[in-house]
Amino acid sequence: MKIIKRKYQEDILKLCSYFPIVAVIGARQVGKTTLVKIISRLVNKETIYLDLELVSDINKLDNAELFFKINRDKCIIIDEIQLRPDLFPLLRAVVDIGEINCQFIITGSASPKLLKQSTESLAGRIAFVELQPFSIDELPEGISVQRHWFRGGFPKALFAINDDVAYSWLENFVKAYVERDLQMLGISAEPLFLRRFWTMLAYMHGNVINYSTIANSLGVTVKTIKRYVDFFEQAYLIKRVSPFFSNAKKRLIKTPKIFLNDTGILHYLLGIKDIEMLYGNPHLGNSWEGYCVNQIVNVVKNKYDIFYYRTKDGAECDLVLTKGHSVKIAIEIKFSSAPKLTKGNTEAFKAIGAGKNYVVIPQEDNYPLRDDVEVIGIQGFISTLKVD
């Protein structure tokens, strides 16, 4: 597979010039290893790469303290650090001897919250970079938005020679996650249960999550389901978008909406094998909404707080972007070449009072729908957000 430069590369290099430890975290198979190997050739020092899934590399750390001491002048890359959480206190002790920039680059398949040892022992010594699947602003020439939407952003699926190969890769990815990877991250549940749970989340994709429905279907408590949802979010498999409250007197939906982080995985779990099946599937609209939400969040999560808006009276808007207490952008997502605003959309835009209102569509088009609402294609909208 051709190596494609990721947009995270320059940020990681900048952090390496300042922090003794840089952590690249994200879901399994998202491209962390490929990226850190590229980084290893660009940092201004000799590097050592350790893969903690290889016995030979694990053996090198039988006396980790001595290994780190001998190689103190090098950059040590430790892949899948969550397999050796006992290393975190030692990393702190090593860097505290005398901080050296870019002393360690580590990767992990979980968030800092899930990797509790890192946040407890390495505060102030470590910088985190969250690596997401390929986003729309990283697509190389020849990869269409439709292909990206259908297959998702995991490299092995996105760049597969055809949809059948991509589907097979996604099948094996999900199988490996439920049978091995999630347990390695610390969740204690049977693979069949995890597969059913993940599938139920797929069917709720783009909707307000109903914890009770999932709990009743799986025969567990609501508290247990909330704990599993938290875990899946910290493993970068799903995201939740909270409701926006512009007026405390309005009766708003208070439960978050849920989205799978990758539409390729979504389509696999829903049994959608090709783009024709997707176009005829009742989940088409929710799939497109989730795709757009994932791309938008990927670009703006460090610039804006992200919400959705919906009242029990039917006013709704898919995304609300705020900065501080100021509402900046309201977004409605439509899978249509000729979108129309519903009464609920109009009421929502009015109630939210954003500086800019957009309707995001698949086609690359751009025109005013009303004086205060602009229709724009997803690629153009992402470009607008990046320079905003």
C-alpha positions as CSV (number, residue, x, y, z in Angstrom):
1,M,0.0,0.0,0.0
2,K,1.3,3.4,-0.9
3,I,2.3,5.5,2.1
4,I,0.1,8.7,2.2
5,K,1.2,11.6,4.4
6,R,-1.2,12.1,7.3
7,K,-2.2,15.6,8.4
8,Y,-1.0,14.8,12.0
9,Q,2.7,14.5,10.9
10,E,3.8,18.1,11.4
11,D,2.0,18.4,14.8
12,I,3.7,15.3,16.1
13,L,7.1,16.6,15.0
14,K,6.5,19.9,16.8
15,L,5.5,18.2,20.0
16,C,8.6,15.9,19.8
17,S,10.7,19.1,19.8
18,Y,9.2,20.1,23.2
19,F,7.9,17.1,25.2
20,P,10.0,14.2,26.4
21,I,7.1,11.8,25.7
22,V,4.6,12.0,22.8
23,A,1.7,9.6,22.7
24,V,-0.1,8.8,19.4
25,I,-3.5,7.2,20.4
26,G,-6.4,5.9,18.5
27,A,-8.3,2.8,17.5
28,R,-6.5,-0.3,16.4
29,Q,-5.5,-0.4,12.7
30,V,-6.0,3.3,12.3
31,G,-2.5,3.8,11.1
32,K,-0.6,4.6,14.3
33,T,2.3,2.3,13.6
34,T,2.8,3.5,10.0
35,L,2.8,7.1,11.2
36,V,5.3,6.7,14.0
37,K,7.6,4.8,11.7
38,I,7.6,7.7,9.4
39,I,8.2,10.1,12.3
40,S,11.1,7.9,13.4
41,R,12.9,8.8,10.1
42,L,12.2,12.5,10.6
43,V,13.2,13.2,14.2
44,N,16.8,14.4,14.7
45,K,18.1,11.5,16.7
46,E,18.5,7.7,16.5
47,T,15.4,5.7,17.2
48,I,14.6,2.2,18.6
49,Y,11.3,0.6,17.7
50,L,9.6,-1.8,20.1
51,D,6.4,-3.7,19.3
52,L,4.8,-5.0,22.4
53,E,2.9,-7.6,20.5
54,L,6.3,-9.3,19.5
55,V,7.8,-11.6,22.1
56,S,11.3,-10.6,21.0
57,D,10.6,-7.0,21.7
58,I,8.9,-7.8,25.0
59,N,11.9,-9.7,26.1
60,K,14.1,-6.6,25.6
61,L,12.1,-5.0,28.4
62,D,12.7,-7.8,30.9
63,N,14.9,-5.2,32.6
64,A,13.2,-2.1,31.2
65,E,15.0,0.3,33.6
66,L,18.4,-0.8,32.3
67,F,17.3,-0.8,28.7
68,F,16.0,2.7,29.0
69,K,19.2,3.8,30.8
70,I,21.5,2.3,28.1
71,N,19.5,4.0,25.3
72,R,18.9,7.3,27.1
73,D,20.3,9.4,24.2
74,K,17.9,7.7,21.6
75,C,14.2,8.1,20.9
76,I,12.5,4.9,22.0
77,I,9.2,4.1,20.2
78,I,6.9,1.8,22.2
79,D,4.0,0.4,20.1
80,E,0.7,-0.6,21.9
81,I,1.8,0.7,25.3
82,Q,-1.5,-0.4,26.9
83,L,-0.1,-4.0,26.9
84,R,2.5,-2.9,29.5
85,P,0.8,-0.4,31.8
86,D,3.5,-1.1,34.4
87,L,5.9,0.9,32.2
88,F,4.2,4.3,32.9
89,P,5.7,4.9,36.4
90,L,9.1,3.9,35.0
91,L,8.8,6.3,32.1
92,R,8.2,9.1,34.6
93,A,11.2,8.2,36.6
94,V,13.4,8.1,33.4
95,V,12.4,11.4,32.0
96,D,12.6,13.1,35.5
97,I,16.3,12.3,35.7
98,G,16.8,15.1,33.3
99,E,14.2,15.9,30.6
100,I,15.3,15.2,27.1
101,N,12.9,16.1,24.3
102,C,11.6,13.2,22.2
103,Q,12.9,10.6,24.6
104,F,9.8,8.4,24.0
105,I,7.1,8.1,21.4
106,I,4.4,5.7,22.5
107,T,1.2,4.5,20.8
108,G,-2.0,3.2,22.4
109,S,-5.4,1.9,21.3
110,A,-7.3,3.8,24.0
111,S,-7.9,7.3,25.3
112,P,-5.9,8.9,28.1
113,K,-8.9,8.3,30.4
114,L,-8.8,4.6,29.7
115,L,-5.0,4.6,30.0
116,K,-5.3,5.8,33.6
117,Q,-1.7,5.2,34.5
118,S,-0.5,7.7,31.9
119,T,-2.6,10.6,33.2
120,E,-1.7,9.9,36.8
121,S,2.0,9.5,36.4
122,L,3.0,11.5,33.3
123,A,1.1,14.7,33.7
124,G,3.1,17.6,32.3
125,R,5.6,15.3,30.7
126,I,3.5,13.9,27.8
127,A,1.6,15.3,24.8
128,F,-1.3,13.3,23.3
129,V,-2.2,13.2,19.6
130,E,-5.5,11.5,18.8
131,L,-5.2,9.7,15.4
132,Q,-8.5,9.3,13.6
133,P,-9.3,7.2,10.5
134,F,-8.6,9.0,7.2
135,S,-10.7,12.1,7.1
136,I,-12.2,13.9,4.1
137,D,-9.4,16.5,4.1
138,E,-6.7,13.8,3.8
139,L,-8.1,11.9,0.8
140,P,-5.6,11.5,-2.0
141,E,-6.5,12.1,-5.6
142,G,-8.7,9.3,-7.0
143,I,-10.5,8.5,-3.8
144,S,-14.0,9.9,-4.0
145,V,-16.2,11.1,-1.1
146,Q,-18.7,8.3,-1.9
147,R,-16.0,5.7,-1.5
148,H,-14.8,7.3,1.7
149,W,-18.3,7.4,3.1
150,F,-19.1,3.8,2.1
151,R,-15.9,2.1,3.2
152,G,-14.9,4.4,6.0
153,G,-11.5,5.8,6.9
154,F,-9.5,2.8,8.1
155,P,-6.6,2.5,5.6
156,K,-7.0,-1.2,4.8
157,A,-10.6,-0.7,4.0
158,L,-10.4,2.6,2.3
159,F,-7.6,1.6,-0.1
160,A,-8.7,-2.0,-0.7
161,I,-8.8,-3.0,-4.4
162,N,-12.6,-3.4,-4.3
163,D,-15.6,-3.3,-2.0
164,D,-15.5,-7.1,-1.4
165,V,-12.0,-6.9,-0.1
166,A,-12.9,-3.9,2.1
167,Y,-15.9,-5.7,3.5
168,S,-13.7,-8.8,4.3
169,W,-11.2,-6.6,6.1
170,L,-14.0,-4.9,8.1
171,E,-15.4,-8.3,9.0
172,N,-12.0,-9.5,10.4
173,F,-11.5,-6.1,12.1
174,V,-14.7,-6.4,14.1
175,K,-14.1,-10.1,14.8
176,A,-10.6,-9.3,16.2
177,Y,-12.0,-6.4,18.3
178,V,-14.7,-8.4,20.0
179,E,-12.7,-11.6,20.4
180,R,-9.4,-10.0,21.6
181,D,-8.7,-6.3,21.5
182,L,-11.5,-5.1,23.7
183,Q,-10.6,-7.6,26.4
184,M,-7.0,-6.5,26.1
185,L,-8.2,-3.0,26.8
186,G,-9.9,-4.1,30.0
187,I,-13.6,-4.9,29.2
188,S,-14.9,-8.2,30.6
189,A,-17.7,-9.5,28.4
190,E,-18.2,-12.4,26.1
191,P,-17.4,-11.8,22.4
192,L,-21.0,-12.7,21.3
193,F,-22.4,-10.1,23.8
194,L,-19.9,-7.4,22.6
195,R,-20.8,-8.1,18.9
196,R,-24.6,-7.8,19.7
197,F,-24.0,-4.6,21.7
198,W,-21.9,-3.0,18.9
199,T,-24.6,-4.0,16.4
200,M,-27.3,-2.4,18.5
201,L,-25.3,0.8,18.6
202,A,-25.0,0.7,14.8
203,Y,-28.8,0.5,14.5
204,M,-29.0,3.6,16.9
205,H,-26.4,5.5,14.9
206,G,-27.6,9.1,14.4
207,N,-30.3,8.8,16.9
208,V,-30.7,9.7,20.6
209,I,-29.3,6.7,22.5
210,N,-31.9,4.6,24.4
211,Y,-30.0,2.9,27.2
212,S,-33.1,1.1,28.4
213,T,-33.8,-0.6,25.0
214,I,-30.3,-1.9,24.8
215,A,-30.3,-3.1,28.4
216,N,-33.6,-4.9,28.0
217,S,-32.5,-6.6,24.8
218,L,-29.2,-7.8,26.2
219,G,-30.6,-8.7,29.7
220,V,-28.3,-6.4,31.7
221,T,-28.8,-3.2,33.7
222,V,-28.9,0.3,32.3
223,K,-25.9,1.1,34.5
224,T,-23.9,-1.7,32.8
225,I,-24.9,-0.4,29.3
226,K,-23.8,3.1,30.2
227,R,-20.4,1.7,31.4
228,Y,-20.0,-0.2,28.1
229,V,-20.9,2.9,26.1
230,D,-18.3,4.9,28.0
231,F,-15.7,2.1,27.3
232,F,-16.5,2.1,23.5
233,E,-16.1,5.8,23.4
234,Q,-12.8,5.7,25.2
235,A,-11.7,3.0,22.7
236,Y,-12.4,5.4,19.8
237,L,-15.2,3.3,18.4
238,I,-18.2,5.7,19.0
239,K,-18.8,9.3,19.9
240,R,-21.7,11.0,21.7
241,V,-23.0,14.4,20.9
242,S,-24.7,16.2,23.7
243,P,-27.9,18.4,23.4
244,F,-27.6,22.2,23.2
245,F,-29.6,24.3,25.6
246,S,-30.3,27.8,24.3
247,N,-33.3,28.5,26.4
248,A,-33.8,26.9,29.8
249,K,-37.5,27.3,29.5
250,K,-37.7,25.0,26.4
251,R,-38.3,21.3,26.9
252,L,-35.3,19.8,25.1
253,I,-34.2,16.2,24.6
254,K,-31.5,15.7,27.3
255,T,-30.0,12.4,26.1
256,P,-27.0,12.4,23.8
257,K,-27.1,11.2,20.2
258,I,-24.7,8.4,19.3
259,F,-22.6,7.9,16.2
260,L,-20.1,5.1,15.2
261,N,-16.8,6.7,14.6
262,D,-16.4,5.0,11.2
263,T,-19.1,4.5,8.6
264,G,-17.3,1.5,7.1
265,I,-17.8,-0.3,10.4
266,L,-21.4,1.0,10.5
267,H,-22.2,-0.4,7.1
268,Y,-20.6,-3.8,7.9
269,L,-22.6,-4.1,11.1
270,L,-25.7,-3.2,9.3
271,G,-25.0,-5.9,6.6
272,I,-24.6,-3.3,3.8
273,K,-22.2,-4.8,1.2
274,D,-22.2,-2.3,-1.6
275,I,-23.2,1.3,-2.4
276,E,-26.4,0.2,-4.1
277,M,-27.5,-1.6,-0.9
278,L,-26.8,1.6,1.0
279,Y,-28.9,3.8,-1.3
280,G,-31.8,1.5,-0.7
281,N,-31.3,1.1,3.0
282,P,-33.6,2.9,5.5
283,H,-30.5,3.9,7.4
284,L,-29.2,6.0,4.5
285,G,-29.9,9.4,6.0
286,N,-28.5,8.5,9.4
287,S,-25.4,7.1,7.7
288,W,-24.8,10.3,5.8
289,E,-25.4,12.4,8.9
290,G,-22.9,10.3,10.8
291,Y,-20.3,10.6,8.0
292,C,-20.7,14.4,8.0
293,V,-20.6,14.6,11.8
294,N,-17.4,12.6,12.0
295,Q,-15.7,14.8,9.3
296,I,-16.8,18.0,11.0
297,V,-15.8,16.9,14.5
298,N,-12.4,15.8,13.2
299,V,-11.7,19.3,11.9
300,V,-13.3,21.5,14.7
301,K,-13.1,19.6,17.9
302,N,-10.2,21.8,19.2
303,K,-11.9,25.0,18.0
304,Y,-15.5,24.6,19.0
305,D,-17.8,22.8,21.4
306,I,-20.2,20.5,19.5
307,F,-23.9,19.9,20.2
308,Y,-27.1,18.9,18.6
309,Y,-30.5,20.7,19.0
310,R,-33.9,19.1,19.4
311,T,-37.0,20.0,21.3
312,K,-40.0,17.8,22.1
313,D,-42.0,20.1,19.9
314,G,-40.1,19.1,16.8
315,A,-37.6,21.9,16.3
316,E,-34.2,20.3,15.4
317,C,-30.8,21.0,14.0
318,D,-28.1,18.3,13.6
319,L,-25.1,20.3,14.9
320,V,-24.5,23.5,16.9
321,L,-20.9,24.8,17.1
322,T,-20.2,27.1,20.0
323,K,-17.1,28.9,21.3
324,G,-17.4,29.8,25.0
325,H,-21.0,31.0,25.5
326,S,-21.3,32.2,21.9
327,V,-23.1,30.2,19.2
328,K,-21.1,30.4,16.0
329,I,-22.5,27.9,13.5
330,A,-25.7,25.8,13.1
331,I,-25.7,22.9,10.7
332,E,-28.4,20.8,9.2
333,I,-27.3,17.7,7.2
334,K,-29.4,16.6,4.3
335,F,-28.8,13.7,1.9
336,S,-30.4,15.6,-1.0
337,S,-29.3,17.5,-4.1
338,A,-32.3,19.9,-3.6
339,P,-32.6,20.2,0.2
340,K,-35.7,21.8,1.8
341,L,-35.9,23.1,5.4
342,T,-38.6,21.6,7.5
343,K,-40.7,23.7,9.9
344,G,-38.6,22.2,12.7
345,N,-35.4,23.2,11.0
346,T,-36.6,26.8,10.6
347,E,-37.7,27.0,14.2
348,A,-34.4,25.6,15.4
349,F,-32.2,28.0,13.4
350,K,-34.3,30.9,14.8
351,A,-34.1,29.7,18.4
352,I,-30.3,28.9,18.2
353,G,-29.4,32.3,16.8
354,A,-26.1,31.3,15.3
355,G,-24.0,33.7,13.3
356,K,-24.0,31.3,10.3
357,N,-26.5,28.6,9.2
358,Y,-25.6,25.9,6.8
359,V,-27.3,22.9,5.1
360,V,-24.6,20.4,4.2
361,I,-25.3,18.1,1.2
362,P,-23.3,15.4,-0.7
363,Q,-22.9,17.4,-4.0
364,E,-20.3,20.1,-4.3
365,D,-22.6,23.0,-4.6
366,N,-22.8,26.3,-2.9
367,Y,-25.8,28.7,-2.9
368,P,-28.1,30.6,-0.6
369,L,-31.3,28.7,0.4
370,R,-32.6,31.8,2.2
371,D,-31.1,35.1,3.3
372,D,-29.7,33.5,6.5
373,V,-29.1,29.9,5.3
374,E,-26.4,28.6,2.9
375,V,-26.4,25.2,1.1
376,I,-22.9,23.8,0.7
377,G,-21.3,20.5,-0.2
378,I,-19.4,18.5,2.5
379,Q,-16.0,19.0,1.0
380,G,-16.5,22.7,0.6
381,F,-17.8,23.0,4.1
382,I,-14.8,21.2,5.6
383,S,-12.6,23.6,3.7
384,T,-14.5,26.6,5.1
385,L,-14.2,25.3,8.6
386,K,-10.4,24.8,8.2
387,V,-9.9,28.4,7.3
388,D,-12.6,29.9,9.6
